[in-house]
Amino acid sequence: MAVDLESPSNYITTRLRQAVNWGRKYSLWPLPFGVACCAIEFMSTVSSYNDISRFGAELVRFSPRQSDLLIIAGTISYKQAPILKTIYEQMAEPKWVIAMGVCASSGGFYNNYSTLQGADRVIPVDMYVAGCPPTPENLLYSLTLIQERVEKEGLVPSSVRHAGRVQS
C-alpha cells in the first residue's frame, strides 16, 4: 500500500484503513449453508479440537444479515438455488463465499437433472475447498486465505470484486 508521507492526513487515513482491515480480518462471522456430508466436517471444524476461534471465526451466525462469510457445504439442487441466492443477497457488504467440497464447487459426482453443477452458477464464489469431504485443516487453510484477501482488499464490495463474472 503506497503512502504519501508528505501529507500527514494521508498517513493517518492509511493507518486507519490498516487498523480497520486488521479488525475485519479477525472478526469474520460465518454462515453455514450445510446441506450434505460437508456440513458434518464443518461441525468438526468449529469444534474445540480444531479451535477455529484462533482465526476469529468462532461466532457462527445463522442469520444472513449478521454474517459476512457464507460457507456452502454440500450438494446444491436446482430448487435450493433461489434460496441460496436470496441468502447471499441478504448478507451485508463486504461478503465472502467459500464453496466447501467437490459438490459445492462443481456438482461432484451428481451430474444429473436435479443437481446444480457448482455454486458459482448462482452466486460468486471467492474460495473453493477441494475434497470429498474436505478435512477441517483444508477449511481452516481456506479461511486464512480469505483473511489475507480481507486484509488486502478491505471494504471492497463483492459486486466490485466480482465485476465481469456472469451470473445466471
C-alpha positions in Angstrom: 0.0 0.0 0.0 1.6 3.3 -1.1 1.7 6.1 1.4 2.3 9.7 0.7 4.4 10.7 3.7 4.5 14.4 2.6 0.8 14.8 3.6 0.1 13.9 7.3 -3.7 13.4 6.5 -2.9 10.6 4.0 -0.7 8.9 6.6 -3.5 8.9 9.2 -6.1 7.7 6.7 -3.8 4.9 5.6 -3.1 3.8 9.1 -6.8 3.9 10.0 -7.6 1.7 6.9 -4.9 -0.8 8.0 -6.4 -1.0 11.5 -10.0 -1.5 10.1 -8.8 -4.2 7.7 -6.9 -5.9 10.6 -10.1 -5.9 12.7 -12.2 -7.2 9.9 -9.7 -9.9 9.2 -10.0 -11.4 12.7 -13.8 -11.0 13.0 -15.4 -13.0 10.2 -18.8 -14.3 11.1 -19.6 -17.4 9.1 -23.0 -18.6 7.9 -23.0 -22.3 7.1 -25.2 -23.4 4.3 -24.8 -27.1 5.1 -26.9 -29.5 3.0 -24.8 -32.7 2.9 -21.8 -34.5 4.2 -19.5 -31.5 4.2 -21.8 -29.9 6.9 -20.6 -32.6 9.3 -17.0 -31.7 8.5 -17.9 -28.0 9.1 -19.2 -29.0 12.6 -15.9 -30.7 13.2 -14.0 -27.6 12.1 -15.8 -25.4 14.6 -15.4 -27.9 17.4 -12.9 -27.3 20.2 -10.4 -29.8 18.8 -9.7 -27.6 15.7 -10.0 -24.3 17.6 -11.4 -22.1 14.8 -11.5 -19.2 17.3 -7.8 -18.6 16.8 -8.8 -17.3 13.4 -11.6 -15.1 14.8 -14.4 -17.0 13.1 -15.9 -18.8 16.1 -19.1 -16.8 16.1 -21.2 -18.8 13.7 -24.3 -16.9 12.8 -27.5 -18.4 11.3 -28.8 -15.1 10.1 -27.6 -13.8 6.7 -27.9 -10.2 7.9 -25.4 -10.8 10.7 -22.9 -12.7 8.6 -20.1 -11.8 6.2 -18.8 -15.2 5.2 -21.0 -17.8 3.5 -19.7 -21.4 3.7 -21.6 -23.6 1.2 -21.1 -27.2 2.4 -22.7 -29.8 0.2 -24.7 -30.6 -2.9 -27.0 -27.8 -4.2 -30.1 -28.8 -6.0 -31.9 -26.5 -8.6 -34.7 -26.0 -6.1 -32.2 -24.7 -3.5 -30.5 -22.3 -5.9 -33.0 -19.4 -5.5 -32.8 -19.8 -1.7 -29.0 -19.7 -1.8 -29.2 -16.6 -4.0 -31.6 -14.9 -1.6 -29.4 -15.7 1.4 -26.4 -14.3 -0.4 -28.3 -11.1 -1.3 -29.4 -10.6 2.3 -25.8 -10.6 3.6 -24.2 -7.3 4.3 -21.3 -6.0 2.2 -18.5 -6.8 2.1 -19.2 -10.5 1.9 -17.2 -13.6 1.0 -18.2 -17.1 -0.1 -16.4 -20.4 0.4 -17.6 -23.4 -1.6 -16.6 -26.4 0.6 -16.2 -29.7 -1.1 -16.5 -31.1 -4.6 -20.3 -30.9 -4.7 -20.5 -27.2 -3.8 -17.6 -26.5 -6.2 -18.6 -28.5 -9.3 -21.6 -30.7 -8.5 -19.4 -33.6 -7.5 -20.4 -37.0 -8.9 -24.1 -35.9 -9.0 -24.2 -34.9 -12.7 -27.9 -35.2 -13.1 -31.1 -33.3 -13.8 -31.6 -32.0 -10.2 -28.1 -31.0 -9.1 -26.5 -27.6 -9.8 -23.0 -28.1 -11.2 -21.3 -25.6 -8.8 -22.4 -22.8 -6.6 -20.7 -20.3 -8.9 -23.6 -20.7 -11.3 -25.8 -18.8 -8.9 -23.6 -16.6 -6.7 -19.9 -15.5 -7.0 -17.5 -17.8 -5.1 -14.3 -16.4 -3.6 -12.6 -19.7 -2.5 -13.0 -23.3 -3.4 -12.0 -26.1 -0.9 -11.2 -29.4 -2.5 -12.1 -32.8 -1.1 -15.0 -35.1 -0.6 -15.4 -34.1 2.2 -12.6 -31.8 2.8 -10.7 -32.1 6.1 -11.1 -29.4 8.7 -7.5 -28.4 8.0 -8.4 -27.6 4.4 -11.3 -25.4 5.5 -9.1 -23.6 8.1 -6.5 -23.0 5.3 -9.1 -21.5 3.1 -10.2 -19.3 6.0 -6.6 -18.0 6.3 -6.6 -17.2 2.6 -9.9 -15.4 2.9 -8.4 -13.4 5.8 -5.5 -12.4 3.6 -7.9 -11.2 1.0 -9.9 -9.3 3.6 -6.8 -7.6 4.9 -5.6 -6.7 1.4 -8.9 -5.6 -0.2 -10.5 -4.1 2.8 -14.1 -2.9 2.4 -14.4 -3.5 -1.3 -17.9 -4.7 -2.1 -18.4 -8.1 -3.6 -20.0 -6.5 -6.7 -16.8 -4.7 -7.4 -14.6 -7.7 -6.6 -16.6 -10.0 -8.9 -17.1 -7.5 -11.7 -17.1 -9.1 -15.1 -18.4 -12.5 -13.9 -21.6 -13.6 -15.5 -24.2 -15.0 -13.1 -27.3 -16.8 -14.4 
